[in-house]
Amino acid sequence: MNRLLIIDDEEKLRSLLSRLLEDEGFDVIQASDGKSGLKKLSSAEVDVVICDMKLPGENGLEILDKIRKESPAIEVILLTAFGNIHDGVKAIQHGAYDYLVKGDDNDKIIPLVYKAFEKVVLNRKLRNLEQRLQSKHSFDAITGKSKGIRNALDLAKKVAPQDTTVLITGETGTGKEIFANAIHQASKRQRRNFIAINCSAFSKEILESEIFGHLAGAFTGAIKDKKGLFEEASGGTIFLDEIGEMAPELQSKFLRVLESGEFVKVGDTKTTKVDVRIIAATNRDLKKEVAEGRFRSDLFFRLSVFQVELPPLRERIEDIPSLINEFVPEFCHKMNVKSKQPSAEFIEMLCHYPWPGNIRELRNVIERSVILSSDDQLQTDTLPQEIRTRSTVHGSDKIMSAFDLASAEKLHIQKVLHHTGGNKTEAARLLNIGLTTLYRKIEEFGIAVS
């Protein structure tokens, strides 16, 4: 857009600056005082403001403060009286991009304005990146309308704004880290680090060093001081996946962090204090681990202040078509191949599989099918033999029960509604049934429609 606003009560100076900047291709608007300048800002999109410090009514610093509060994306350059460096220092302290001393060579204004616009563009890109990241990791990005996933989402959304420790439970591949990231993004810590570590991926010694850090010489190979992940996450959130795999010797040290926010680095004698929110996850039954002496009871009770349980994919079959239609375009884009559509048989076969690896396994299967498919449609021949065999065995019965028929009908209606984006009129047309019949079926089967 490259539009800027000049606020100055000296008409000759305004006109001179306007001509200089218009010759450079900038779109310039003018105002003679702060009140009219702020009014123009509310009605026009402006990237940069050049404002005089001395104005009738509100001075430049007061206008700067209002702009920073109402439109923080706008960069402001203040014009100070000749030789008045004190005003320039105050301008920077109040958040101005820079200042110019009146009486300096007017050629200085051009490169300064260009730099201010460059900063505006850079900040805009950073904001867009932040928004995309937040959108990617938000609760809205979690697919599913089944009862189990809705209950988990409701709980996670309620605890997210608090600083409470959260324990996420569920089988491997159910999306525990995705939930942890969404909780972080919906919290007051969202602009600080989210750091994840899998406790089962390291030995006891390495895990202790990774989490708490160490001093140089603490052990062989420790040639310099190292910050631990708790320090790196300070002010933000640390996600400890598979917490049930943590060695008993580390559990007591970890409990101290939960209770006091303090720990001792490997090889150190003094404590380090951090401000970290902790989200932990496990696929183990921690109550059973406590009963069998493998997990500290006090740590379990401290971790499970607020628990969110994620359902396995086999208990949310109605979400599978939506997940398929999310993953297929993702992998088509990733592999730079032509868009593909899953066939009805492809979706149905995946809905009859129990998914021991849950969503992670489904993602892997979809990626494999996209690679193997040479058509515009994903067919069942691209699926692993295990899935095809199981589906064939389960589908070999010649007589289907009423429950099986109802399930198939519900699944088909869900797929059509998903295809139409929730448009019931179009769905009824494609299903070749009346709209009132479709509404009755939706209510009868308890189908959630966005």
C-alpha positions in Angstrom: 0.0 0.0 0.0 2.9 2.4 0.9 0.6 5.1 2.3 1.8 7.6 4.9 0.3 10.4 6.9 2.1 13.7 7.6 0.9 15.7 10.6 2.3 19.2 10.8 0.8 22.6 11.4 3.3 24.2 9.0 1.6 24.1 5.6 4.8 24.8 3.6 6.7 22.0 5.3 3.8 19.6 4.8 3.6 20.4 1.1 7.4 20.1 0.7 7.5 16.7 2.4 4.5 15.5 0.4 6.1 16.4 -2.9 9.3 14.7 -2.0 7.6 11.5 -0.9 5.0 11.5 -3.8 7.9 11.7 -6.2 9.2 8.4 -4.7 5.8 6.8 -5.3 4.3 7.0 -1.8 0.7 7.7 -1.3 0.6 10.8 1.0 -2.2 12.2 3.1 -1.9 15.3 5.3 -3.3 16.7 8.5 -2.6 20.1 10.2 -3.1 18.9 13.8 -3.3 15.8 16.0 -7.1 15.6 16.2 -7.6 15.6 12.4 -4.6 13.3 12.0 -6.0 10.7 14.3 -9.4 11.0 12.6 -7.8 10.3 9.2 -6.0 7.3 10.7 -9.4 5.8 11.8 -10.7 6.1 8.2 -7.7 5.3 6.1 -5.1 2.5 6.1 -1.7 4.0 6.8 1.6 2.3 7.4 3.9 5.2 8.4 3.2 8.5 10.2 5.5 11.6 10.1 4.4 13.8 13.0 5.8 17.1 14.4 6.6 17.2 18.1 5.1 20.7 18.5 1.5 20.9 17.5 -1.6 22.9 18.5 -3.6 20.9 21.1 -2.0 17.5 21.6 1.8 17.3 21.1 3.6 14.7 19.1 4.4 12.4 22.0 0.7 12.3 23.0 -0.3 11.5 19.4 2.5 8.8 19.3 1.2 7.2 22.5 -2.4 7.0 21.0 -1.1 5.5 17.8 1.0 2.9 19.6 -2.1 2.0 21.7 -4.7 1.9 18.9 -2.6 0.9 15.8 0.7 -0.7 17.0 1.5 -1.8 13.5 2.0 1.7 12.3 5.6 3.1 12.5 5.9 6.8 13.6 8.7 9.2 12.7 8.7 12.4 14.8 10.1 15.8 13.7 11.9 17.7 16.5 12.9 21.3 16.7 16.3 22.2 15.4 19.0 20.8 17.7 16.5 19.5 20.2 18.1 16.0 20.8 16.2 15.7 24.1 12.9 15.5 22.2 14.4 12.8 19.9 15.5 10.7 22.9 12.0 10.9 24.4 10.5 10.0 21.0 12.4 6.7 20.9 11.6 6.0 24.5 7.9 6.3 23.7 8.2 3.9 20.8 8.8 6.0 17.7 10.6 4.3 14.9 13.1 7.3 14.7 13.2 11.1 14.7 14.4 13.8 12.4 15.7 17.2 13.5 14.2 20.0 11.5 16.8 21.9 9.5 18.7 18.8 8.5 19.1 17.9 4.9 15.6 16.9 3.5 17.3 14.0 1.7 17.5 12.1 5.0 13.8 11.7 5.1 13.6 9.4 2.0 15.9 6.6 3.2 14.4 6.8 6.7 10.9 6.4 5.3 11.9 3.5 3.2 13.4 1.8 6.3 10.2 2.4 8.2 8.2 0.8 5.5 10.6 -2.2 5.4 10.0 -2.7 9.1 6.2 -2.5 8.6 6.4 -5.2 5.9 8.7 -7.4 8.0 6.4 -7.1 11.1 3.4 -7.9 8.9 5.1 -11.1 7.7 6.0 -12.0 11.2 2.4 -11.4 12.4 1.0 -13.5 9.5 3.5 -16.3 10.4 2.4 -16.2 14.0 -1.2 -16.3 13.0 -0.6 -19.3 10.8 1.3 -21.1 13.5 -1.4 -20.3 16.1 -4.1 -21.5 13.7 -2.2 -24.7 12.9 -1.8 -25.5 16.6 -5.2 -24.1 17.8 -8.1 -26.1 19.1 -9.9 -25.3 15.8 -7.3 -27.3 14.0 -8.2 -30.5 15.8 -10.5 -32.6 13.6 -13.4 -34.5 15.1 -17.0 -34.2 16.3 -17.4 -37.5 18.1 -18.6 -37.4 21.7 -15.2 -38.5 23.1 -13.1 -35.9 21.3 -15.7 -33.1 22.0 -15.5 -34.0 25.8 -11.6 -33.9 25.6 -11.7 -30.5 23.8 -14.1 -29.0 26.3 -11.9 -30.0 29.2 -8.7 -28.7 27.4 -10.3 -25.4 26.5 -11.4 -24.8 30.1 -7.9 -25.5 31.6 -5.9 -23.8 28.9 -6.1 -20.2 30.3 -5.0 -21.4 33.7 -1.5 -22.2 34.8 -2.6 -25.6 36.1 -0.5 -28.7 35.5 -2.2 -31.0 33.0 -1.9 -34.7 32.5 -3.0 -36.0 29.0 -3.7 -39.7 28.8 -4.4 -41.9 25.9 -3.0 -44.6 23.7 0.0 -44.0 21.5 -0.9 -42.0 18.4 -4.1 -40.3 19.7 -2.7 -36.8 19.4 -1.5 -36.0 22.9 1.2 -33.5 21.7 -1.3 -31.8 19.4 -3.6 -31.2 22.4 -0.7 -30.0 24.6 0.3 -27.5 21.9 -3.3 -26.3 21.5 -3.5 -25.7 25.3 -0.3 -23.7 25.1 -1.6 -21.6 22.2 -4.8 -20.8 24.1 -2.9 -19.8 27.3 -1.3 -16.5 28.4 2.1 -18.1 27.6 1.4 -18.5 23.9 4.1 -16.0 22.9 6.8 -17.9 24.8 8.4 -21.2 24.0 6.6 -24.5 23.8 9.2 -27.2 24.2 8.4 -31.0 23.9 10.6 -33.9 25.0 9.9 -37.6 24.9 11.0 -39.1 28.2 11.3 -42.6 26.6 13.8 -41.5 24.0 16.8 -41.0 26.3 18.7 -42.8 29.0 18.3 -41.6 32.6 21.6 -39.7 32.5 21.0 -38.0 29.2 17.4 -37.2 30.1 18.5 -35.5 33.3 21.0 -33.4 31.4 18.5 -32.5 28.7 15.8 -31.5 31.1 17.8 -29.7 33.8 21.1 -28.8 32.0 24.6 -29.3 33.2 27.9 -27.5 34.0 31.1 -27.9 32.1 33.0 -30.9 33.5 30.0 -32.5 35.2 30.6 -35.7 33.2 32.7 -37.0 30.4 32.0 -35.0 27.3 30.5 -32.0 29.1 32.9 -29.4 27.7 30.7 -26.4 28.3 27.7 -25.3 30.4 24.4 -26.2 28.9 20.9 -24.8 29.5 18.3 -27.5 30.2 14.9 -27.5 28.6 13.3 -26.1 31.7 15.4 -23.0 31.4 14.7 -22.8 27.6 11.0 -23.0 28.3 11.0 -20.5 31.1 7.9 -18.2 30.8 6.4 -20.8 28.4 5.3 -24.4 28.5 7.2 -27.7 28.6 5.5 -30.9 27.4 6.9 -34.1 28.9 5.6 -37.0 26.7 5.6 -40.5 28.1 6.2 -39.3 31.6 5.5 -42.9 32.8 8.9 -43.9 31.3 10.8 -41.5 33.6 13.4 -43.3 35.8 12.5 -43.3 39.5 15.7 -41.4 40.4 14.5 -38.5 38.2 11.0 -38.5 39.5 11.9 -36.9 42.9 13.9 -34.2 41.2 11.0 -33.5 38.8 8.6 -33.4 41.7 10.6 -30.6 43.2 10.3 -28.5 40.1 6.5 -29.0 40.2 6.3 -27.9 43.8 8.8 -25.1 43.9 9.9 -24.2 40.4 13.5 -25.0 41.4 16.0 -27.6 40.4 19.8 -28.3 40.5 21.7 -28.7 37.2 23.9 -31.7 36.8 27.3 -30.9 38.4 26.0 -27.7 40.1 25.4 -27.0 43.8 23.1 -24.0 43.6 19.4 -24.1 42.6 18.0 -22.6 39.4 14.5 -21.1 39.4 12.2 -21.1 36.5 8.6 -20.1 35.7 7.2 -23.0 33.5 3.9 -24.5 32.9 4.1 -28.3 32.8 1.9 -30.5 30.6 2.7 -34.2 30.8 1.3 -37.2 28.8 1.4 -40.9 29.1 0.0 -44.0 27.4 0.5 -46.0 30.7 -2.0 -46.6 33.5 -0.1 -44.5 36.1 -2.4 -45.7 38.9 -1.2 -49.2 38.2 2.4 -48.0 37.9 2.0 -46.4 41.4 0.5 -49.6 42.8 3.4 -51.7 41.4 6.0 -49.3 42.8 7.3 -47.9 39.5 5.9 -44.4 39.8 5.9 -42.1 42.8 2.4 -41.6 44.2 3.1 -38.0 45.3 4.3 -37.2 41.7 1.2 -38.8 40.3 -1.2 -36.8 42.4 0.8 -33.6 41.7 0.6 -34.3 37.9 -3.0 -35.3 37.8 -4.5 -32.1 39.2 -6.3 -31.8 35.8 -6.5 -34.8 33.5 -7.6 -34.9 29.9 -8.2 -38.4 28.4 -8.1 -38.8 24.6 -10.2 -41.6 23.1 -8.7 -44.1 20.7 -9.6 -43.8 17.1 -11.7 -47.1 17.2 -14.1 -45.3 19.5 -14.5 -42.3 17.2 -15.2 -44.1 13.9 -17.5 -41.2 12.7 -14.4 -38.9 12.7 -12.4 -41.1 10.2 -14.0 -39.7 7.0 -13.1 -36.1 8.2 -9.6 -37.1 9.1 -9.1 -38.8 5.7 -10.3 -35.7 3.9 -7.9 -33.6 6.0 -4.8 -35.8 5.4 -5.3 -36.5 1.6 -4.9 -32.9 0.4 -2.1 -32.4 3.0 0.0 -35.2 1.5 -0.9 -34.3 -2.1 0.4 -30.8 -1.5 3.5 -32.1 0.3 4.3 -34.4 -2.6 3.4 -31.9 -5.2 1.0 -34.3 -6.9 -2.4 -33.7 -8.5 -5.3 -33.5 -6.0 -6.9 -36.9 -5.3 -10.2 -37.9 -3.8 -10.7 -41.0 -1.7 -13.3 -43.4 -3.1 -16.3 -44.4 -1.0 -15.0 -47.9 -0.8 -11.6 -46.6 0.4 -13.2 -44.6 3.2 -15.5 -47.5 4.1 -12.6 -50.0 4.4 -10.7 -47.6 6.7 -13.8 -47.2 8.9 -13.8 -51.0 9.4 -10.2 -51.2 10.7 -9.6 -51.0 14.5 -6.5 -48.7 14.2 -4.2 -50.0 17.0 -1.8 -47.1 16.1 -4.7 -44.6 16.1 -4.4 -41.3 14.2 -0.7 -41.6 13.6 -1.2 -45.0 11.9 -4.1 -43.5 9.8 -1.8 -40.6 8.7 0.9 -43.1 7.6 -1.6 -45.2 5.7 -2.9 -42.1 3.8 0.6 -41.0 3.0 1.3 -44.5 1.6 -1.9 -44.5 -0.5 -1.1 -41.1 -2.0 2.3 -42.3 -3.0 1.0 -45.5 -4.6 -2.0 -44.1 -6.3 -1.7 -43.3 -10.0 -5.3 -42.1 -10.4 -7.3 -39.1 -9.3 -9.1 -41.3 -6.8 -7.6 -43.3 -4.0 -8.7 -46.9 -4.3 -8.6 -49.8 -1.9 -5.7 -51.5 -3.8 -3.4 -48.8 -2.4 -4.1 -49.9 1.2 -1.9 -52.3 3.2 -2.8 -56.0 2.9 -3.6 -56.2 6.6 -6.4 -53.5 6.3 -7.8 -55.1 3.1 -7.8 -58.6 4.6 -9.5 -57.5 7.9 -12.1 -55.5 6.0 -12.8 -58.5 3.7 -13.2 -60.9 6.7 -15.5 -58.6 8.5 -17.5 -57.9 5.3 -17.8 -61.5 4.3 -21.1 -62.1 6.3 -23.9 -62.4 3.8 -26.5 -61.3 6.4 -26.1 -57.9 8.0 -27.8 -57.1 11.3 -30.0 -54.0 11.6 -27.2 -52.4 13.6 -24.7 -52.9 10.8 -27.2 -51.4 8.2 -27.9 -48.4 10.4 -24.1 -47.8 10.9 -23.5 -48.0 7.2 -26.4 -45.6 6.5 -25.1 -43.2 9.2 -21.6 -43.3 7.8 -22.8 -42.6 4.2 -24.9 -39.6 5.4 -21.9 -38.3 7.3 -19.6 -38.6 4.2 -22.1 -36.8 2.0 -22.6 -34.0 4.6 -18.9 -33.6 4.8 -18.6 -33.5 1.0 -21.2 -30.6 0.9 -19.6 -28.7 3.8 -22.7 -29.2 5.9 -25.2 -28.0 3.2 -28.2 -30.1 4.0 -30.2 -29.2 0.9 -27.4 -30.2 -1.4 -26.8 -33.4 0.7 -30.5 -34.4 0.5 -30.3 -33.9 -3.3 -27.2 -36.1 -3.6 -28.7 -38.7 -1.3 -31.9 -38.6 -3.4 -34.1 -38.2 -0.3 -36.3 -35.4 1.0 -34.9 -32.6 3.2 -37.3 -33.5 6.0 -36.1 -37.2 5.8 -32.5 -36.0 6.0 -33.3 -33.9 9.1 -35.0 -37.0 10.7 -32.0 -39.2 9.9 -29.6 -36.6 11.4 -31.6 -36.5 14.6 -32.1 -40.3 14.7 -28.4 -41.0 14.3 -27.2 -38.1 16.4 -25.0 -36.7 13.5 -23.1 -33.5 14.4 -23.4 -31.0 11.5 -21.2 -27.8 11.4 
